[in-house]
């Protein structure tokens, strides 16, 4: 018999305790997902893992995976770490015409319908209906009307409902998907420009979004599906760019978060919560931003861990010519420099600034290059080299001081992959703090 979706239960629990929330892991990186699931085992948490439309779609996305492939990829990692599948929630982020926004609306929406269909058919049960962007034949001189956004969102929801009906025929216990809507949706991966300020969504715009989407759902005979709309994406004043972080200011967001109290059956979903302080994240959850999405901060932490391990490798093997070093940092930078497609719209300015940003930017465009065969080979060689020795605690203290202390207290094994995953867990711990009473 079908049970209620865990995210619907979360909203019910928020009526008792405002601290109830969940963080969403938006990453297709194996180390990140493994670290998240291992961290989830510690507190017996539900873990929400989301794929974005540009990462995973019917054409493979930049990961080369279709939705069913991504599902199987995550399931294999869960099996490896013995994480229970009943505690795992799969979500689809920015599902809509984002990837095809330069195409005419008719073809972009046709591809979007197939995208939604494949996600729902692959047991993704949290669906972000994102139709907030101008399409190829829209008037870009004016903001896209909320009624147009809502109409397109309803069309995609209708496709999701049809796909779920087929799924349920084969598996009556399949969870009905829940939906996230919104017309002020930050782009995936953080801001492309260093902005002076971020405009918090106006309370009246949030209310108008809900009302307009409900009307569109009603026009498409989707009011039963409206009961599964659990969250609205808004801009609560958080964002990050190349070198900047816009921190959460609950006072500035007060009018918006106060308006949410009129709608007890929905919460806010916060995008670009990366790099917020633990206290800011907790305040966001308390204020109704109960779904905290994090992505680049996790691979940024992983990149820091990899760079630290690369420095350790150099220290340990620089006088051992018989050992072929990975040169991981140089390999990564070379491939980023030779193929700028994933960072050229984010990093600007003199060549020295761009070179610095390629390695250290908060936007972390490095993550797009880690799956390249040559970069992965260097990463694997780095791990292999460090597995061949016992890494001295003195060097770990120098480059990974937090992990050093965990080793000393018996809470972490001195193994390179564990060191790397624990650096990612450092970031996840901030989110665990935000949702724990």
N, C-alpha and C positions, 0 to 999 in steps of 0.2 A: 504494500500500500504506500502511496506517495506521501512523503513527509514534507513539511514546510521548508522552504529554502533557508539555509543558515543566515543569509543576510536579512531576510524578513524577520527571523527570530531576533537578530541584533537590534532591529528598529523597535521591536516590542520591548526588549530589555532596556532600551534607552529611556523609555517612559518611566522606568524605575531608577536607573542610574545613568547619568549623562556621560560617564567615563567610557561607556561601551563603544568600541570602535574596531576597525580592522585596517591593516595596512595591505596594500596591493603591490606585489612584486612585478614590475613591468620590465621583464628582461627575458632574453632567449639564450643567456649565457649559462652553460652547464654548471660552472663553479658557483655562480650566484644562486641558481635554483637549488643546487645541492645544499649550499650553506643555509638557505632559507628553510628548507625542509628539516634539516638537522636542528636548526634553532627552534622550529615549531614543535619538534618532539620533546624538547625540554619542558615546555609549559602545556603540552597537550593542546595546542592552538589549532584553529582552522587557519589554513594558509591559502591565500588568494594569489594566483599567478595569472598574469594577463599577457596576451600577445597583441601587438598593435597591427593595424591593417597593412602598414608598410613592411613590417617584419614578416608577417604570415598572411598569405592570401591564396586565392585559387590559382595564381600564377607562380607561387613560390615565395614572393616577397624577397627581401634582401637576405633572408636566412636560407632560402631554397625550400622552405617547408610550407605545405598546405595545412589547413587547420587540423585535419586528422593526424598528420605527421607530427605537429607540435604536441598534440595530446599524447601520442605514443611516446614522444621524446620525454615529456614530463613524467609520464607514468613509469618509464624505465628508471628514471632517477629516483622516483619515490620507492620503487621496488628495491633499488640498490641500498637505500638508507633505511628501509623498512618503515616508511611513512605510510599510515593508513589512508587509502584512497577516499574513504568516507569523510576524511578531514580536509580533503583537497578540493578547492573551488577553482575552476578554470574560467577566465573571463576574456572577452574580446574588446579591445580598446580602440576608440576612434573608428568604429565600424561604419563605413559609409563611403562617400566618393572622394575622400581625402587624396588617395593615391592617384585618382584620375581627375583631379579638379580642373585640369586644363582642357579636358574634353567637353564636348557639348553635354548638357544636362541629361539628354535621353540616353546616350551611351554610358555616361558615368553612373547613372542610377541603375541601368541594366546590370553593369558589373557589380554594383553595390548589392543588389538583390541576391546575386549568386554568392557573393562574399558572406552575407548574413546567413544564407541557407546552409553553406558549408560549415560555418562556425556552430550553428545550433545542432546540425546533424552530427557533429563531432563531440557533442556533450559539453560544450561551453555553456554555462548557465548564468553568466553575468554578461549582459550585452549592452555595450555603450553605443547608442544610436547617435552618431555624430554626422549631422548634415549642416553644420554651421558655416561651411566655406562657400565662397563664390565658385560657380562652375563656369565652363568655357564660354557659354553664351549668356551669362548673367551680366547685369549692369554693374561693373566694378566701380563706377563713380559714386555709388551710393551704398550704404550698408544693406546687407541682405535682410529682407523683411522676415520677422519672426514667423509670420504665417507661412512663408515659403519653406523655411527651415522645418517647421512643425509638419507641414504637409509631406515633405520628403521623409521625415522621421516616421510618420505613420505608415507610409508605403513600405518602409523597411521593416517596421514592426509586424505588418501584415505578413510579410515574407517569413519572418521569424516564427510567427504563430503557426503558419502552414507547415514549416519544417518541423516544429515541435510535435504537431499532430501526427506526422508520419513517424517521427522517432518514437512516440508513445505507443504506436501500433505494435512496434517490435519489442518495446520494453515498457510495460505499463507503469513501472516504478520510476521512470525517468523524471527528474525534477523539472518543473516548469521554469523556464528562464526568467530572470528578473531583469528590469531595464533601467538604464541610466540615460537621462536626456539632458539637454542644455543648449542654449544658443550662444553662450559666451564661453567658448571652449579654448583654453590655451593649446597651442600647437604641441605635438609630441617633442620631447627632448629639450625643452627650455627655449628661452627667447633667443632670437638670432641677432639681436642688437642690444647694446648696453643702454637701457632706457633710464631716463631720469626718475620716473615714477610709474607706479602701476595703479590703474584705476580699479577700485573695488566695484564689483557689480552693484548696481543700484537695487534697492529693495523692490521698487516698482517693476523693474525689468525682470527680476526673478519671478514675481507674482504673475506678470504678463506671460512669461515663458510657460509656466504651469497651466495657466488658463488657455493659452493658444494651443498648446500640445493636446490638452484634453479635448478641445473642440475638434482638432484634426482627427484624434482617435475616434471620437463619436461619429464623425462624418464617414469614417471607414468601418463602422460597426465593430470597433475595437475596445469598447468600454470594459468588457471582461479583462482584456489585457492591461488596461489602465491600473487595475488592482496590483499589478506586478511592477509598476513604476516605483522604484524605491529611492532614487536619488536624482539630484539635479547638479550638473557641473556648473560652478560659478567661479568667479575670480575673487578670492577673499583677500587679495593683496600680497600673494606670495609668488615669487618667480626667481629664476636665476639666469644668468647669462655667462658670457665668457669669463669674466672676473668678478662679477657682482652677484650679491644675494639680496633679495628684497625680503626682509623678515616679517613675520606675521605680527600685526598690530591689532589686537582684539578691540581696541577702542575705535580705530578707523573702520573696522568691519562690523561694528556694533549694530548699526541700522540693518544691515543685511542679515546677520545672524539672529537678530531679534525678530525679524519677519518670519523666520523659519518656525517659530513657536506656534504660528497659526496653522501649520501643516504637520501634525504629529506623525503622519505615516510616511514621511520622506525625510531624507537627510541630505546634506551637501556632500559632493565628492570633490576633493581638492586635488588638482593636478599640480605638478611641479613643486611638490612639498620637499624635494631634495634639498639637503644642506640646512634645513631649519634646525634650531636647537631643540633638544628634548623637551624643554619647558614650553616652547612655542607649539610643538606638535601636540602636547597634552592640552594646551589651551584651545587649539583648533578642534580637537575631539570634544572637549567640554562644550564648545560653542556650536556644535552641530555639524562640523566638518568631519564626519565620522568615518569616511573612507579616504584614506591617505595613500595617494599613489606615489611610488618611489621607483626610479629606474636608473638614471645616470649616476646618482650618488653611489649606487651599489657597484657599478662597474668602475667608477672613479676610485672607490676604495680597493677594488680588485687591482686596478692599475697601480695604485700606490704599493700594494703588496707585491706585485710582480716586479716593480722597479726596485723595491727593497731586496727581493730575492736575487735580482740581477746584480745588485751591488755586492751582495754576500758571495755570489758565485765568483765575481771578479776577485774579491779579497782572498778566497780560498784556492783559486786555481790559476792565478796570474803567473805563478812561477812553476807551473806544471804543464810544459808544452805538449805532453802526451795526451792531455785532456782537451778535446775540442769544445770551446766555450760556446754558449748559445748566442751571445751578442744580441740578446732579445731586444734591448732598447733601441739599438741601431737598426735592427731588421724592421721593427715596427715603424720607426720614423722614416725609413727609406720608402716603405710601401705607402705610407701616408703621403709623403712628398711626391711620389711618382704618380699617384692617382688621387687628386684632391676632391673628387666628386662628393665625398661625404662631409667635408669640412669647409669647402670654399665659401659657402653662404653664411658661415658662422664666424670665421676668423678673418679679421681685416687689419690693415695697417702695414707698417714696415716689415720686411722679411724676418728680422730678428724677433719681432713680436709674434708673428705668425708661427715661426718655428717653436717658440716657447709655448704658444697656445696649443699646438698640436700635441704636446706632451701633457700639459698641466691644466688646460681649461676645465672649468666646472661643467661645460657642455659635454665634455668627455666624448669627443668624436672617435677616440681610439677604439671604442667598442665595435665600430663597424668593420674594423680591420682585423680583429682577433680571429674571425673564422677563416681568413685567407690561409691556404695550405702552407705557404712559406712562413707566415707568422705563427701559425699553430705548431709547425715543426720546431721553430725556435723556442716556443713556450714549453713544448714537451721535452726538448733537450735540456732546458733550464731545470725543470723538475727532476729529470733523470740524473743530471749531474749532482744535484743536491741530495738526491736519495742515495747516492753512492758513498756519502760520508755522514758522519755525525756532525751537525752544524754546531760549532762552539757557542755556548751561551753568551760569551762576551760579544760575539758578532751579532747575535740576535738582539741583545740589549742595545746595541748601537743603532740598528736599523728597524727593529720591530719591538720597541720597548714594552708596549702593552702585552704582546704575546710572550715576551720574556717573563713578565711577572706571572702570567697564567701558567707557564711551564714550571716556574719555581714553586707555585702553590699546588701543583699537581692537577690543574684543571685543563691542561693542554699538552698533547704529545709533541715532541720535537721532531716533526716531520714536515717537509716543505708544503705539501698540499694542505695539511691541517693549519699550518701557519697562514697560508693564503686565504683559506675559507674563514679563518677566525678574524682576519682583517675585514672581511665583508660583514661578518657578524657584528663587529664593532658598530657598523652603521645600522644594522637591523635592530640592535639593542635600543637605539634611540626611539624606534617605533614601538617596540615592546613596552618601553616605559610609558609611552603616550597612551596606550590602551589598557594599562594595568591599573587597578584600583589602588 
